[in-house]
Amino acid sequence: MTKTFTGVSKAPADGGKQFLRVKSVTEHFPGLKTFVFEADGVHTEKLAPQRAGNYIAITADAGESRVTRAYTLASSPKEAEGGIYISTVKKAGILSSRLVDGLRVGDVIEASRPDGKFVYDPARDCAHIVGVAGGAGITSMLSMAKAAEEGSEPYSMTLFFCVQNAYEFLFKDVLDGMRSGRVRVVYVVENDAPEWAESGVFTRELLHRYVGEECTLFACGGDALYRHIAGELAGDGLVRNMKFSANSVTDREDEEGRVFTLTVHLAGRKYAIPARAAETVMVAMERAGLAALSQCRVGECGFCRSVVLGGAFTAHPAHDKRSEEDKAAGIIHPCCTYPESDMDIVVPADPAAEVL
Ligand code: FES
């Protein structure tokens, strides 16, 4: 057994899990902190490699539940190789609030290896990339900028960092210290822009003023920003392709307040738990304290891949990444699936957790 800040894990670090110690904490404003993590030196000797744009999934006990949430990394591949991951956490939701309020230097947490599809692909993407970061969405963009600066990724980058008020610029000292010539940062402020920033929001005109070559656009900052960019750049010949960082799957509207019975087969046992139509099957299992396996929470990694024995469901249209073969075989990703009736499912157990 390993006791950590975020709970008790029965398994030491294996190929998929790491134990990370908090090396330092910086509070930017109330409710927003940056954590620097290192290997705990007991179960994890050396951090797993990280690519620019990756996340780690942190698993924790929260009340009666055991939950996993993905956090994007602001560190670069070379920083990870040198022994640290950096992540900024905003107080929102059960696990993030627990981390922001209670995680201290020296505490140990349980986390996944870095993973994710929000990364540069030389076969798909242009040699010049444009990053658009909205507020705290700077974390993964900072990771990508650092990678260009240190030469661990081959692209050059123009980064548009967009906020409402100038005090919201995080890591400005780090960005201003980039001198390789491979990264250009354009600060964009909606209200009372200082002289060193552009006034307003990201626009097609702003893009063309700063970027003169074909590019791939990466954006991180939420659905409103993505809709704005897609509308602004529709049909634009300068941008070859765009990639938006995935948001977590949230509750949906269900005015009838429907509640179904979810029968879960997990680690050789059977549980009957309530599942609200408004929430994903994964959230229902977490609320019931079941240690089902998850990682990305947005339908990408396949860690939560489960088999439906009976019942109706709806997969979130933007996050349903299942193959046609999986769909035909009755496979779902509980992290992005909502119940439409009583359901009976077989789910993989988290090997690092105690089964209740
Ligand atoms: S947790 Fe990654 S697909 Fe469900």
Residues whose N, C-alpha, C, O or C-beta is under 5 A from the ligand:
A	BS01	FES	S294 Q295 C296 R297 V298 G299 E300 C301 G302 F303 C304 H333 C335
